[in-house]
Amino acid sequence: MNQTELLEEVLILARQAGCAIMGIYEKDFNVEYKADESPVTDADLAAHKVIANGLAHLTPDIPVLSEESADISWDIRQTWTRYWLVDPIDGTKEFIKKNGEFTVNIALIEHGKPILAVVDAPALGVSYLAAEAIGAFKDKGDERIELKVTTKPNKGLIRVVGSRSHPSPDLAEFVKRFDEIEMVSKGSSLKLCLVAEGSADIYPRLGPTCEWDTGAGHAIAEIAGAKVTKLDGSPLVYNTKDEYLNPYFIVSAVEE
């Protein structure tokens, strides 16, 4: 299966997971808390089941790492050269608040780099999809637009994406380097997609994230033409260590 066909199949799968999520979103739902106090809902588990089953059928030879099935030992994971990285619902806090800013994230990682991905926002009726061989796109169901980042000079007004649920004092310090800023608040991996589509110029993530939170949005932003780097300018990479926590990183369409 080539990248074009695979990307379309993953888009269908993400939207099927989105339908399962919306069936629960529109009702009262159960919220439980993991050991790290992060919330998990019936919808996370329902979406995980749809995606895990779908990927097992679609690409039975490629392993799957999902937030809801993350207890895979490093001994096993370090042998992977390709795998699916999945967050059935990114932005569970946004889901619980019912503000619509949550996403289904599915990314194909190859040698530590996300090369194909879908970010679906079921409550907003919009999907982002990208593959290295094809490009990055925003799909509203009846319209598909190619995303191509235009970098801008580091002067004048810079639109900075911040987290709706996780404001950070480090961010206030970071933005002092710009003459003038406009803060753009958004939940979940939609923050990376805002840079990809040109609705924001930079997303400095100076707070904790896990690899499944970022893999899909990373692919969308980078394939669209944004830079995704650690604070020292080196690439953000995946599956290189025992733990799942990312270092701080920056998604940027601003010239250095």
LINHU-V902797 format. One record per pair of residues at least 12 apart in sequence whose ideal C-beta (glycine too) atoms are under 6 Angstrom apart, sorted by the first residue. I is the first residue (numbers start at 1). GAP is how many residues later the second one is. D is the distance in whole Angstrom. If there is no record, write none. Layout:
I:GAP:D
I:GAP:D
This chain:
3:128:4
3:130:4
3:131:6
4:130:6
7:109:6
7:122:6
7:124:5
9:49:6
10:96:5
10:108:5
11:107:5
11:118:5
13:41:4
14:90:5
14:92:5
14:104:4
14:106:4
15:105:6
16:34:5
17:30:4
17:33:4
17:34:5
17:87:5
18:86:5
18:102:5
18:104:3
20:26:4
20:27:6
20:30:5
21:22:5
21:26:5
21:101:6
22:100:5
24:18:5
24:19:4
29:12:5
29:13:5
30:12:5
39:53:5
43:46:6
44:24:6
44:44:5
44:45:5
47:41:4
47:42:6
48:18:5
48:20:4
48:40:4
51:35:5
52:12:6
55:29:5
62:20:6
62:22:6
63:17:6
63:20:5
64:20:4
65:18:6
65:20:5
66:20:4
67:20:5
67:145:5
68:20:6
74:168:4
77:162:6
81:30:6
82:28:5
83:26:6
84:24:6
85:22:5
85:24:5
85:127:6
85:130:4
86:20:5
87:18:4
87:125:4
87:126:6
89:13:5
90:13:5
90:15:5
90:98:4
90:99:5
90:123:6
91:96:4
91:97:3
93:72:5
94:93:4
94:94:6
100:23:4
100:24:5
101:86:3
101:87:6
101:89:6
102:86:5
103:16:5
103:18:5
103:85:5
103:86:5
104:16:4
105:14:6
105:84:5
105:111:4
106:12:5
106:110:6
107:108:4
107:109:4
107:112:5
109:129:5
112:125:4
112:126:5
112:127:6
114:101:5
114:104:5
114:105:4
115:17:5
116:15:4
117:13:6
117:99:4
117:102:4
117:103:6
119:70:5
119:74:6
119:97:5
119:98:6
119:101:6
126:14:5
127:12:5
128:65:5
128:92:5
130:89:5
130:90:5
130:93:4
136:60:6
136:84:5
136:87:4
136:88:4
138:59:6
147:49:5
147:50:5
147:77:4
148:77:6
149:75:5
149:76:3
149:77:5
149:104:5
151:102:5
151:104:5
153:102:5
154:100:5
154:101:6
157:23:5
157:25:6
158:20:4
158:23:5
158:43:5
159:23:5
159:25:5
159:41:4
159:42:5
160:15:6
160:21:5
160:23:6
160:42:6
161:23:5
161:30:5
161:33:5
161:39:4
161:42:4
162:21:5
162:23:6
164:21:5
164:23:5
166:41:5
168:38:5
168:39:5
170:36:4
171:35:5
174:30:5
184:16:5
189:28:4
191:12:5
192:25:3
192:29:5
192:59:5
193:24:6
193:27:5
195:26:5
195:31:5
195:56:5
195:58:6
196:24:5
196:25:4
196:28:4
201:52:5
201:53:5
202:50:5
202:52:5
203:48:4
204:46:5
205:44:5
206:42:5
209:37:5
210:34:5
211:27:5
211:33:5
214:32:6
221:30:5
226:25:5
226:27:5
227:25:5
228:23:5
229:21:6
230:17:5
230:19:5
231:17:5
236:13:5
